[in-house]
Amino acid sequence: MSTSSVPRGTRLPREERRAQLLEAAQAVFVEYGYHAAGMDEIADRAGVSKPVLYQHFPGKLDLYLALLDAACDQVIDAVAQALRSTSDNQERVVATMKAYLGFVSQNGGAYRLVFESDLGQEEQVDERVRNVERVSAKAVGDLVADQTGLSESEAGLVATGVVGMAQTAARWWLRQGAQIPLEQAARLLAEVVWRGIRTFPVIEPLEPAPTP
C-alpha cells in the first residue's frame, strides 16, 4: 500500500511518516511545480495536519531539497551500477543509456525535480543538479581515460557529451510517450555513442608478471 494512502490520523513511526510526506510532496511538486505547490496541498495529500508536516520539514524548500537529494542519488547510483554491470564496453554504453531511460520513466516523475525544475535559479538546487552531471560525467570519463589513449581532459569532454546526450534524449523519449521500447531505445542511443568511442585506441591491460 502506498504510504500516502495511510488513513488520516494513523500513527506512524517517524521514518515511515517522513517517507509518506515525501511521497505526497513529490506528487504535488511534479504536478504543480515548486512555486505553485503549497504546504496545505502537500499536507492534505499526505492526510496529515500542517503542524505534523512542519515537524518533519521546517519549510517548503527543505522538503523540496530532501526530494531532490534522493532523486539525484538515484541518477548517480544508476549510472555507477551501469558502468559496473559488465566488462564489455559496448554493453556498458547500452547500460548507461538504460539507466537514464529507466530513471525518467520511473519514480513518479522524480526526473522533473532534477532535469526540469522550475527552481533552477535557487543556488542550492542548481548546485545539486550540476553535481549530478559532474559525478556522472566523472564516472564515465574515468572509465574512458582508463581504457583508451585519451587524456583526462579529452575523456572528460567525451563523457560530458555522452551524459548530456543521454539526459536530453531520455527526456525527449518520455515526452513522445516512450513509443520505442526502452531496450530498443537504449540500443539506438548506444549505437550513436559507440560508433564514435570505438574508434579510440584501446589500452590493453598489462599481463601480470610471472611468479618467480
N, C-alpha and C positions, 0 to 999 in steps of 0.2 A: 504494500500500500504506500502511496506517495506520502511523504511526511507532511506536505502542505494540506493533505486531506484529513488530518487528525481532527476529531471533533473539537469545537471550541470549548475551552475550559479544561481540557485534558492536561494533567500534569506530566511533564516530560523531564528526563534528565537533561542537564544543561547542554551537553553536546548534541543531543537529539533535537532539542529546541533550537539550537543555533543552526543546525542543518535544515530544519523546517523553515526557519526565517530566510535563510539564504536561497532555498529553492523558490519560495514565494517571491522574493526580491528579484531573482533572476528573471522570472516570468514577467514581472512588471517592467523591469528595465528594458528587456528585449521588446516588449510590446509597445512601450511608450517612449523609450529613450530616457536618458538621465534627467534632463531638465523638466520633462512633463510628468515624470513619475513622482508620486507623493508618498510620504511615510504612512499617511492614512490608508492609501490603497494597498500598500505592502502589508500593513498590519491586518487589514480586512482580508486580504488574500490568504494570509497565514492563519487567520482565525484567532488572532490574539489582540489584546489591547495595545495601544501605543506605548503605555508605560513598560509593558513587557518587552516590546521591540527595542525601546531605548535602554533597557537594562543590558542588552547584549551589544547594541551598536549606538554610540553617542549621537551619530548623525547620519544623514543620507550618504555623504561622501565616504564615511567609514565602511558602510555597508557595501557600497559600490566597489571600493578598493579590495575588500575581502573577496568579493566575487571575481574581480579582475585578477587578483593574485592566483586564485585557484585555476582560472582559465589559462593564464599564462603558463603555469606549471604543467598543465595538460599538454600544451603545444610542445614545450621543451622536452618533456618526457617522451612524447610520441615520436619526435624526431630522433632522440637518442636511442630509443628502442629500435627504430627502423634501421639505423646505422649499425646496430649490434646484431641485427636479426640474421645476417648471412655474411659470408666472406666473399660472395660473388658481387663484384662492384656494380654490374648492370642491375642485379636484383636489389641491391641497396638503393639505387636510384628509384626503382619501382616502389620499394617500401616507403621511401621518403615521400613520394607523391601520394601514396595511400594514406600516410599519416596526416597530411593536410586535408585531403578529401574527406577522410573519416572525421576529422575534428569539426569541419564546417557542417557536416551532415548529421552530427550527433549533439548530445549535451544541451538540448533545448535552446539552441540559438546562442550558446555561450561565445561563439566565434565573433558575434557582433560586438561584444564587450572589448575584444582585442583589436579586431580589424576595422570595425565600423562605429566606433564610439563617437557620440556627439559631445564628448567631454575631452576631446583630444588636446585642447589648449591648456588643460589643467596639468601643471608640471608633474604631479605625482602619477597621473595617468600616462602622460607622454613618456616618462622615464621607464615605466613598466613595459609599455608596448615596444619601445626601442630595445629594451633588454631582451625581449623575446627574439627579435630579429638578430641582435648581436650574438646571443648564445647559440641560436640555431645555425647561423652562418659560421660561427667559430667551429662548431662540431663538424659541419660538412667540410669547411676549409682545412681543418687539421687532417682529416682523412685524405683529402685531395693532395695536400702537400706531402703527406707521408708516403703516398703510393704513386706519385708522379714526379717529374723533374721540375715542377713549378716551384717558384719561391713562395714564401709565406704570404707576401703581398699579392702575388698573382693568384694563388689559391684562394685567398680571402675575397678577391674580386669575383672570381668564378662562383664561389659559394654564395656570395651575396646575391648574384644574379639568379642562381638556382632557387634560393629561398624566396626571393621576390616574385619570381615567375610562379612558383608553387602556390604562394598565398593568393595572388591575383587570379590565377586560373581556377583554383578551387572555389573561390567566391563566385566567379562567373558561372562555373558549372552548376553551383547550387541555385543561383538566380534563374538559370534556364530550366530549373525543375529536375536537375540530375537525370536528364533524359538518357545520357550514356551511362551504363552500369559502372559502378565505382572501379571495379577491377580493370575494365576496358579503358576507362578514362585515365587511370593511373599509368597504364602501359603506353597510352598515346603520348602523355606528357613526358614520361620517362624516355621514350624513343627520341624526342626532340633533344633532351639533355644529353642522352648517351651518345648520339651522333657527334656531338662536339667533344665530350670528355674522353671518348675512346681514342681520339687522335693524339692525346697527350702521351709522352713517353712514360712507360710504367717502370718503376724501380723494382727489380726482382728482389725478394727477401734474401738476406745473406744465409748461406748454409752454415749450420753450427760447426764449430771447429771439431775435428776428430778428437775423440777421447784418447789420451796417452795410454 
